[in-house]
Amino acid sequence: MAEPPAAAPQATAATLLRRPQLWLVPTFLTALLALLLSLLYMGGIVNPNAELRDLPIALVNDDTGKPPAGQRENLGAQVTTAIAADTGGGKADWRVLTRAGAQEQLDSGKVYGALVVPAGFTDTVTALTTPGATRQPTITVLTNPAKGSLGSSLASQITTKAAHQASQTIGGRLTAAAGPQTSPTVKLLLADPVNVVTQVGHPIGTASGLGLTAFYYTLLLVLAGFMGGNVISNGVDTALGYADNEIGPWHTRRPTVPINRTQTLLLKMVMTAGITLVSVSLVLVACVAILGMDASHLPLLWVYSYCAALAVGLGVQAINAAFGGIGQLVSMFVFIVLGLPSSGATVPLQAVPGFYRFLSHFEPMRQLSDGVRAILYFDARGDTGLTRSWIMIAVGTVLALLFGFAMTTYYDRKGHKRLTPQPA
């Protein structure tokens, strides 16, 4: 009786580690990912002050006082004209507005802050050189935390610096007009006579993360769509017998279900639409009901959240269907790696390099974060970015459907069937 053939010897790690081919692809891909992630993430936030260009800031002159003797304009007009003419190296885009106009732009998120010269400014300044002075003149800096803590801080730095420069200019004139007989105490007061007061121009709730809850909530929606899409894709492939299921030492493979690529994609997209209802509802419950995040317009927020996460999930399914095994990596770059630094949700787009400003025109996270910010902080007004976000969600959904089904239909017509992997 013939003896059965001897079993093939088991490979060892020590033997396999000596194979250069085994190292090549993982080393190259890991190194490339580490380099790209470092350049893309840090490149967007490493030096916002150096990249800052044309940050929109309102400039208001409420001064109605008469011009000082020998001058054609009151001091409020002189201050605002000088500030508007000096862009600070192009960092600020000064918008000369009325007080009501500035408040409107603060409330609609069109400016990151405001500098206000109050009524009676000229009279208060000129009174400093007379015995009748009763109070110090002020210039008010208004912040807009709804635009994010960093953006509001950058605007506050610019406006505060401009106000102090204006104060010193006015102080020089007052000191010269007061003459050499002025006491040292009065000279010290006149050198920098204007008090700069900082106030919140558009208040947000205390449980708003200093304007960061919009970003993190958007990130949750993107992750819900991204991870949910990939989990559903892998789960369907396993259930249909096109991928193995391995948990710890347990390994199973289901019988292969004959199905073409187009029908598989349709199945995954329908499941994505259903399961996203659950995941998005839990995100909203966790953030608002459990953690107490400030949020209004809850029905609208829920509908918007579902549509946003669904658009991402459908995009993930389309990319996976088109690119196969590397689809998860491609979708990670599309929705997360390139999306985070170009979202404008943490660092204003005016303070990032031009490459990220270019990406922001179509990267999903920027489109979604504008809508979330509008709902959470700007009373769900369409002109604060919500209308554009709805349009971009619709465009993204249509593109995902067209791209995904176009690719799977092409593969099916070419006869590229999904084969069950066989062990060596």
PyMOL commands that set and color helices and strands:
alter all, ss='L'
color gray80, all
select helices_A, chain A and resi 13-16+20-45+48-51+75-85+99-107+121-129+145-147+149-178+184-191+209-211+213-239+261-290+298-337+349-351+354-359+364-377+382-384+386-413
alter helices_A, ss='H'
color red, helices_A
select strands_A, chain A and resi 55-61+92-97+113-117+138-143+195-200+245-247+250-252
alter strands_A, ss='S'
color yellow, strands_A
deselect
rebuild
show_as cartoon
